[in-house]
């Protein structure tokens, strides 16, 4: 019996990703990471994507109230081994502790672009024209 290959994550990958997201959030909220930039920055973790073997976790983060996201992402990646070590108590059921990677979450920017486009006068005009045709 062969498994269908799909790019969609499995239920297990989604469940573990959510557990890792919650664990990273707790470590950051408790201020366990001793980095001046991270200590004064509020970081939102929107999603953690797991590799199929659950050995790699990519966390998509948004530093709130900070213009230079890259500096915060670099600080998180610099401290990823320390953060990984602090995840142990929350993720003790896992066979392997995943390697952590942090990436800037640009989905909010994409949502804003789409929202701005939908609110543009050209789209409003086209929508009004469609309503008049009915």
C-alpha positions in Angstrom: 0.0 0.0 0.0 1.5 3.4 -1.0 0.8 6.6 0.7 -0.4 9.5 -1.4 2.3 12.3 -1.3 0.9 15.7 -0.5 2.4 19.0 0.3 -0.2 19.5 3.0 1.0 18.9 6.6 -0.3 15.8 8.3 -2.5 16.1 11.4 0.5 15.0 13.5 2.7 17.8 12.0 -0.1 20.3 12.8 -0.6 19.1 16.4 3.1 19.0 17.2 3.6 22.4 15.5 1.0 23.9 17.8 2.6 22.3 20.9 6.0 23.8 19.9 4.4 27.2 19.2 2.9 27.2 22.7 6.2 26.1 24.3 8.2 28.8 22.5 5.6 31.4 23.5 6.0 30.4 27.2 9.8 30.6 27.1 9.6 34.1 25.5 6.8 35.3 27.8 8.8 34.3 30.9 11.8 36.3 29.7 14.2 33.3 29.9 16.2 34.5 26.9 18.9 37.0 28.0 19.1 39.1 24.9 18.5 42.9 25.3 16.6 43.1 22.0 14.3 40.2 22.8 13.8 41.3 26.4 12.2 44.5 25.3 10.3 43.2 22.3 6.8 41.6 22.2 6.8 38.8 19.8 3.8 37.1 18.3 4.2 33.6 17.0 1.5 33.0 14.4 2.5 29.5 13.3 5.1 26.8 13.7 5.6 24.4 10.7 7.1 21.1 11.4 9.2 19.0 8.9 7.6 15.6 8.1 10.2 13.8 10.4 9.4 16.4 13.2 13.1 17.2 13.6 12.9 20.8 12.3 10.5 23.5 13.4 10.1 26.8 11.5 8.4 29.5 13.6 6.8 32.4 11.8 7.0 35.4 14.1 6.0 39.1 14.1 7.8 41.5 16.4 5.2 44.0 17.5 6.0 47.7 17.6 9.4 47.2 15.9 10.4 48.6 12.5 13.5 46.4 12.0 12.1 42.8 12.0 15.3 41.4 10.7 17.3 42.3 13.8 14.7 40.5 16.0 14.7 37.4 13.7 18.5 37.3 13.8 18.4 37.5 17.6 15.9 34.7 17.8 18.0 32.5 15.5 21.1 33.4 17.5 19.4 32.1 20.6 17.6 29.2 19.0 19.7 26.5 20.7 19.1 28.1 24.1 15.3 28.3 23.4 15.4 24.7 22.2 16.9 23.6 25.5 14.2 25.4 27.4 11.4 23.6 25.6 12.2 20.2 27.2 9.7 20.3 30.1 6.8 21.2 27.8 7.7 18.8 25.0 9.1 15.8 27.0 6.8 13.4 25.1 8.8 14.0 21.9 11.4 11.5 20.8 13.6 14.3 19.3 13.7 18.0 20.3 13.3 19.8 17.0 15.9 22.3 15.7 14.3 25.8 15.7 14.4 28.3 12.9 12.7 31.7 13.0 11.3 33.5 10.0 9.5 36.8 9.6 5.7 36.3 9.2 4.7 38.4 6.2 1.1 37.1 6.1 -0.2 40.3 7.8 1.4 42.4 5.1 -0.3 40.3 2.5 -3.7 40.6 4.2 -3.2 44.4 4.4 -2.4 44.5 0.6 -5.5 42.5 -0.2 -7.6 44.6 2.1 -6.3 47.8 0.6 -6.9 46.5 -2.9 -10.5 45.5 -2.1 -11.1 49.0 -0.7 -9.6 50.8 -3.7 -12.0 53.0 -5.8 -11.5 50.8 -8.9 -12.7 47.7 -7.2 -15.6 49.6 -5.5 -16.6 50.9 -9.0 -16.5 47.4 -10.5 -18.5 46.0 -7.7 -21.1 48.8 -8.0 -21.3 48.1 -11.8 -22.0 44.4 -11.1 -24.8 45.3 -8.6 -26.4 47.5 -11.3 -26.5 44.6 -13.8 -28.7 42.5 -11.7 
